[in-house]
């Protein structure tokens, strides 16, 4: 699941044998299954549907406003390694002492290529161009009048290769992403007819970055040790996600600084769907006030419709590589 909240140039040298590995259905890399995350994006291409993702929190406005977001995202593989995602969100703002305002945010699309899959090392990487399209949402809820282009690099790394004396840490995995957002307009000029004054508002360029730390109970049972826990617990992935954005250009004098959230929670993985629930903790006042909550219902379309919408447009239907426990 790609975050709405949302540079560096990375040079990666990898053995050619890894680059030749094919992408799997879902985000399966060897024995590792990376679940779809709620506030950052996972590092794979897949046929998936997040419907709905619901978030309630108090935003960073001054004074802080209660905000409700209801989002849907559809992801489709064009080939085994290239996919497109479309996301839209309906927002309701409830300012203190004022009427509620609601409307849609701008439509967002992601064009992602999974260029590295190394099953033996539980390593996966992909790159994407994320585009927010101007004039597709309502300015009353903060949808911008300009487009934003964000080239982004994603990575996922499982720790299944740890030595025997650290085997209980093998279910751990890390995902990360880093991007650079570029607005289509460097500034917006507005005219106040009452005062006759013209104002110019800068549109900063941001470094966007985040990731997750997750502990897979399905991986623990299937690949490390069966603790004899009730079956419900064998489907859980405790997780902490984090996401930040820092202005890096065209922001001097605007008073804008780093904002972000940390979202601890848990994901329950089923055969054809997963359910996630996380708390939203702002890292500073500009990011929000209090603790919010985000919940998501996410469907694996390649399991639900393996010979139809769940297979790549150009490619063959692939059977799920996950075990009954999600790996």
C-alpha positions, 0 to 999 in steps of 0.5 A: 500500500502506497502512502499518501503522506508521503534527492539522493542518487544510489549506485547499486552493484549486484551479482548478475545472477540475482538480477535475472531472478523473476518476480513472484506473485505477491511480495514473495522472495524465497521463503520470505513474504513481505505483506502489503504495508499500510503507510509506506509501499512494499518493494514488489509489484503485485495484483492487489486491492486495498479497499478500504484503508481508513485513517483518523487523526488530528493533522498539523494545521494550526489549530489542529483539525480532525481528519478522516481519510478513506482510501482505495488503491488498485495495483495491476501487473502489466508484466511479471516485473512491471506494475501500475497502481492507482489510488484515490482518497476521500477526506473529511476535515472537521475543524473546531468551531467550524463546518465540516468540509469533505472532498477527494484528494488528487488521483495518484499513480505509481509505475513500478519496476521490480529489477532485483529479486534474490530469493536465497538472500531474501532481498528485493528491490524496485524503482518507481515513478509516483505521480500526483495529478493536479486538478483531480481533487478538491482544493477545499481538502488540500488537493494541490493545483499542481502535479507532483512527480516522485521517483522512488527506490524501494528495497526489502531485506529478510534476515533469514540468513542469520546464524543459528545462535540468532535464529529467533531473529530470523523472522525479522525483515526490513523494508525501506524507500527513498524518493525525491518529489518535484512539483510541476510548478515552483510557486503559485501566485495569487491576487487578493482583490480586496487588498490589491496585493499579490502573494507568491507561495513556494512549492518545495521539493521534498526528500521522502523516506521511510520503511518498516521493521516487521516480525513474521510469525508465519515465517517463525513457524514455517522456517524456524520453530513451531512454538505450538501457538494457537493458529491465529497467532501464526498468521500475525506480523507485528510491524512498525512503519515510519515515514518522513519528508524533509524540504531540500529545495525551494523552501527558504523562508517558508517555515516548513521543516521535516514532518512524519509519523511512526505507526506501530501495529499488526497485520493478520495474513490470510490465504487471499486477504490480510487485515492491518491495524496501526496507531499513527504517532506524529513525530512533531507538532507540524506532523499532527497532535495526539495519536491517530489510527489507521486500518486496512483490508487488503485483497490478493487478487492473484489468489482470488482470480488466478486466471483472470484479473490476478495474472499479468496482462502480458505473462502467464498466471502464476500459482501463489508461492506462499504456504498456508501460513503466508510464506 
